[in-house]
Amino acid sequence: MRVMVIVPAGQGSEEGALPNDELVTAMQKFNEELVKAGVWLMGEGLHSSDKGARVRFEGKKRTVIDGPFTEAKELIAGFWLWQVKSMDEAVEWLKRAPFQEGDVEIRPIYESEDFGRDIGHPDIAAKENKLKDDIAARSAR
């Protein structure tokens, strides 16, 4: 199963502060362990919300809202995508991360096979897999 690990923003990340060398070193070591174990699929840190935008959808109307965004508790500072056998495995990996405070969320990612029969569109999984194959082919170039 794939999961997204969502690292929330904090005051420091929203001020554009980078982590100290000790945390960077610890995080690199943790990331190396994830890669060696075959868990890591992707991971990135995000710029502060003052460099972002939101698009609000109201029917056919689209409104662009430029950052910064005031609700820091709703913001994301970074993420990982992991491949794990179970949610329990994901939790065990996350417990080893070098964070010192705060809550980090883990959520399963929908897979192509999660769609289809249950929503009455059996071709959705096939179309989704075709898109993934197209992306992989472009990445290989």
C-alpha positions as CSV (number, residue, x, y, z in Angstrom):
1,M,0.0,0.0,0.0
2,R,1.1,3.5,-0.6
3,V,0.7,6.2,2.0
4,M,1.2,9.9,2.2
5,V,3.0,11.2,5.3
6,I,1.9,14.9,5.8
7,V,4.3,17.1,7.8
8,P,2.4,20.2,9.1
9,A,3.8,23.7,8.8
10,G,4.9,25.5,11.9
11,Q,5.8,29.0,12.7
12,G,9.4,28.6,11.6
13,S,8.5,27.0,8.3
14,E,6.0,29.7,7.6
15,E,8.6,32.3,8.3
16,G,10.9,30.6,5.8
17,A,13.3,29.4,8.4
18,L,15.3,26.3,7.3
19,P,15.9,23.5,9.8
20,N,19.2,23.6,11.7
21,D,22.1,21.4,10.6
22,E,21.5,18.8,13.3
23,L,17.9,18.2,12.1
24,V,19.0,18.2,8.4
25,T,21.6,15.5,9.2
26,A,19.2,13.4,11.2
27,M,16.5,13.7,8.5
28,Q,19.0,12.7,5.8
29,K,19.9,9.6,7.8
30,F,16.3,8.7,8.3
31,N,15.6,9.2,4.6
32,E,18.6,6.9,3.7
33,E,17.0,4.2,5.9
34,L,13.7,4.6,4.1
35,V,15.4,4.3,0.7
36,K,17.5,1.2,1.8
37,A,14.3,-0.5,3.1
38,G,12.4,0.2,-0.2
39,V,9.9,2.4,1.6
40,W,10.7,5.8,0.1
41,L,8.8,6.7,-3.1
42,M,9.1,10.5,-2.9
43,G,9.5,13.3,-0.4
44,E,9.8,17.0,-0.6
45,G,9.7,20.1,1.6
46,L,7.5,23.0,0.6
47,H,8.1,26.7,0.6
48,S,6.1,28.9,3.0
49,S,2.5,29.7,2.0
50,D,3.4,33.3,1.1
51,K,4.8,31.8,-2.1
52,G,1.6,29.9,-2.8
53,A,-1.9,30.4,-4.1
54,R,-5.3,28.8,-3.6
55,V,-8.0,28.5,-6.1
56,R,-11.5,28.6,-4.7
57,F,-14.2,26.8,-6.7
58,E,-17.8,28.0,-6.5
59,G,-19.8,26.5,-9.3
60,K,-18.3,27.9,-12.5
61,K,-16.6,30.8,-10.7
62,R,-12.8,30.5,-9.9
63,T,-11.2,32.9,-7.4
64,V,-7.4,33.0,-6.9
65,I,-6.3,33.7,-3.3
66,D,-2.6,34.5,-2.9
67,G,-0.7,33.5,0.2
68,P,0.3,33.8,2.9
69,F,-2.5,31.9,4.5
70,T,-3.4,32.6,8.1
71,E,-4.5,29.2,9.4
72,A,-1.0,27.7,10.0
73,K,-2.6,24.6,11.5
74,E,-4.1,23.8,8.0
75,L,-0.8,24.2,6.1
76,I,1.7,21.6,5.0
77,A,5.5,22.0,5.2
78,G,6.4,18.8,3.4
79,F,5.4,15.3,2.6
80,W,6.6,11.8,1.8
81,L,5.1,9.1,-0.3
82,W,5.9,5.6,1.1
83,Q,5.3,2.1,-0.1
84,V,4.6,-0.1,2.9
85,K,2.9,-3.4,3.7
86,S,0.4,-1.9,6.1
87,M,-0.6,1.2,8.1
88,D,1.1,-0.4,11.1
89,E,4.4,-0.5,9.2
90,A,4.0,3.2,8.2
91,V,3.3,4.1,11.8
92,E,6.4,2.2,13.0
93,W,8.6,4.0,10.4
94,L,7.2,7.4,11.3
95,K,7.8,6.8,15.0
96,R,11.5,6.7,14.0
97,A,11.5,10.1,12.4
98,P,13.7,12.7,14.1
99,F,10.8,15.1,14.8
100,Q,10.8,16.7,18.3
101,E,7.2,18.1,18.4
102,G,3.9,18.3,16.7
103,D,1.6,15.8,14.9
104,V,2.4,14.2,11.6
105,E,-0.4,12.5,9.7
106,I,-0.3,9.3,7.6
107,R,-3.1,8.6,5.1
108,P,-3.5,5.8,2.6
109,I,-3.5,6.7,-1.1
110,Y,-6.3,5.4,-3.2
111,E,-5.1,2.8,-5.7
112,S,-6.7,2.3,-9.2
113,E,-8.4,-0.9,-8.0
114,D,-10.2,1.1,-5.3
115,F,-12.3,2.6,-8.1
116,G,-14.5,0.8,-10.6
117,R,-17.0,-1.7,-9.4
118,D,-18.0,0.2,-6.2
119,I,-18.9,3.3,-8.1
120,G,-20.2,1.7,-11.3
121,H,-17.4,2.6,-13.7
122,P,-15.2,-0.5,-14.3
123,D,-13.1,1.3,-16.9
124,I,-11.8,3.9,-14.4
125,A,-9.0,1.6,-13.1
126,A,-7.9,0.8,-16.6
127,K,-7.8,4.5,-17.6
128,E,-5.9,5.4,-14.4
129,N,-3.3,2.6,-15.1
130,K,-2.9,3.9,-18.7
131,L,-2.2,7.4,-17.3
132,K,0.4,6.0,-14.9
133,D,2.1,4.0,-17.7
134,D,2.2,7.2,-19.9
135,I,3.8,9.2,-17.0
136,A,6.4,6.4,-16.4
137,A,7.2,6.3,-20.1
138,R,7.8,10.1,-20.2
139,S,10.0,9.9,-17.1
140,A,12.1,7.2,-18.7
141,R,13.1,9.5,-21.6
